[in-house]
Amino acid sequence: NAGVTQTPKFQVLKTGQSMTLQCAQDMNHNSMYWYRQDPGMGLRLIYYSASEGTTDKGEVPNGYNVSRLNKREFSLRLESAAPSQTSVYFCASSANPGARTDTQYFGPGTRLTVL
Amino acid sequence: GIQVEQSPPDLILQEGANSTLRCNFSDSVNNLQWFHQNPWGQLINLFYIPSGTKQNGRLSATTVATERYSLLYISSSQTTDSGVYFCAASPGSFQKLVFGTGTRLLVSP
C-alpha cells in the first residue's frame, strides 16, 4: 500500500495563477482532509470530506476549493494564488472518524511558493 | 474555538535522556492525538488518547481530560526521536482537529 500520496511535491506559482493539488489514498478510508502548515503555526485545517460526496469548511477555507472526486481522491484548488498561500500543504485520511481508535494518516506534503 | 498550547517550544537532549512534553487544551475533548513530524517533514500518528494512558515502546502518553492536559513521555531518547511533536484536539466526535504549535526536539549523540 502506498498510503496517502500527493502531487506535486513542489510548485512555484506567480500571483494570480491557478493550480490543483492532488491527493489519493489506497486504504479505503472514508474521510479525507487538507491542511496547511506555516512556520511556527502548526497545522490548520482548510477543508475536509467526512465521506464520499460531502465536503465542509475547516479553519482557513478562504481562497480554496475542494473536490471529493471519489472515495480515493480529494483535490484542493487555488483559483487565484496569493503570496499568503505560500505554505506546505498536507493531505490526510482516516477510516472511521468518531471511532474511539481512529487515527489520521498523512501524505508527504506539497511545498508551494507563490511569488 | 478550542485552544491548544504546547510546552516547551524547544527541547535539546543528550541521547539516553528522558523528557516530558505537555499539551494544554481549553475545552473538553472527544479526540486528542499526538503526532511526530520528522526532519524530512513526514507526519506520523503516535497516539490517539482522549483520556487515560497508552504506551508504545519508549513512548507513552497520558491524558487527564478533567484537568484538560496531556503529557507525552519519551524515555531513553535516540537521535531518531528528533523532530517536532504536535498535539491536536477536537471537542467534537469528528476529527476536525486543532493543532498546537508543536515542541521541537533535538536529540544529540
Boltz contact constraints between the chains, C-beta under 6 A:
constraints:
  - contact:
      token1: [A, 42]
      token2: [B, 99]
      max_distance: 6.0
  - contact:
      token1: [A, 42]
      token2: [B, 100]
      max_distance: 6.0
  - contact:
      token1: [A, 42]
      token2: [B, 101]
      max_distance: 6.0
  - contact:
      token1: [A, 42]
      token2: [B, 102]
      max_distance: 6.0
  - contact:
      token1: [A, 43]
      token2: [B, 99]
      max_distance: 6.0
  - contact:
      token1: [A, 94]
      token2: [B, 95]
      max_distance: 6.0
  - contact:
      token1: [A, 97]
      token2: [B, 94]
      max_distance: 6.0
  - contact:
      token1: [A, 97]
      token2: [B, 95]
      max_distance: 6.0
  - contact:
      token1: [A, 98]
      token2: [B, 93]
      max_distance: 6.0
  - contact:
      token1: [A, 98]
      token2: [B, 94]
      max_distance: 6.0
  - contact:
      token1: [A, 103]
      token2: [B, 45]
      max_distance: 6.0
  - contact:
      token1: [A, 103]
      token2: [B, 48]
      max_distance: 6.0
  - contact:
      token1: [A, 106]
      token2: [B, 43]
      max_distance: 6.0
  - contact:
      token1: [A, 109]
      token2: [B, 41]
      max_distance: 6.0
